[in-house]
Amino acid sequence: MLNQLVECILHALHSLDSMTGVEISEVKRLVGDKVCLCGNVSYAALQTGTDEDVTTSAEILPYLR
């Protein structure tokens, strides 16, 4: 399905949430620079976490290892 979305000439994919099992690094590997990826922030951190929790959840580097 990801390939079909990218073929629609999207500008961005939104709401990529690691808590749902979506690994942004894998999506990036699959789509490359064809589309902007938005998200990767834990919604739980947004609701109940500290500013540091939100920042940590949004950092992409841990997902690229």
C-alpha positions in Angstrom: 0.0 0.0 0.0 2.9 2.3 0.7 4.0 2.2 -2.9 0.5 3.0 -4.1 0.4 6.1 -1.8 3.7 7.3 -3.1 2.6 6.7 -6.7 -0.2 9.2 -6.1 2.5 11.9 -6.0 1.9 12.8 -2.4 3.9 15.6 -0.8 3.9 14.0 2.7 2.9 11.1 4.7 1.6 12.2 8.1 0.9 10.5 11.5 3.7 8.0 11.4 3.5 6.7 15.0 6.1 4.3 16.4 3.6 3.1 19.0 1.6 1.5 16.2 4.6 -0.4 15.0 5.5 1.9 12.2 9.3 2.3 12.0 10.0 5.6 10.3 13.5 4.4 9.3 11.9 1.5 7.4 9.4 3.8 5.7 12.3 6.1 4.8 14.3 3.2 3.4 11.3 2.2 1.2 10.3 5.6 -0.1 13.6 7.4 0.0 13.2 11.1 -0.8 10.0 10.7 -2.9 7.8 12.0 -0.1 8.2 14.0 3.2 7.7 11.9 6.3 5.8 13.5 9.2 5.3 12.2 12.7 7.5 9.8 14.7 6.3 11.5 17.9 4.8 9.3 20.5 1.2 10.4 21.0 1.4 9.1 24.6 4.4 11.4 25.2 2.5 14.3 23.7 -0.4 13.7 26.1 1.3 12.9 29.4 5.1 13.3 28.9 7.5 16.0 29.6 9.0 18.3 27.0 12.1 16.0 27.1 10.0 12.9 26.5 8.4 14.5 23.4 11.8 15.6 22.1 13.3 12.1 22.7 10.4 10.4 21.0 10.8 12.6 17.9 14.5 12.1 17.4 15.1 10.0 14.3 18.7 9.0 15.1 17.7 6.1 17.4 15.6 4.6 14.6 18.4 4.7 12.0 20.7 2.3 13.9 
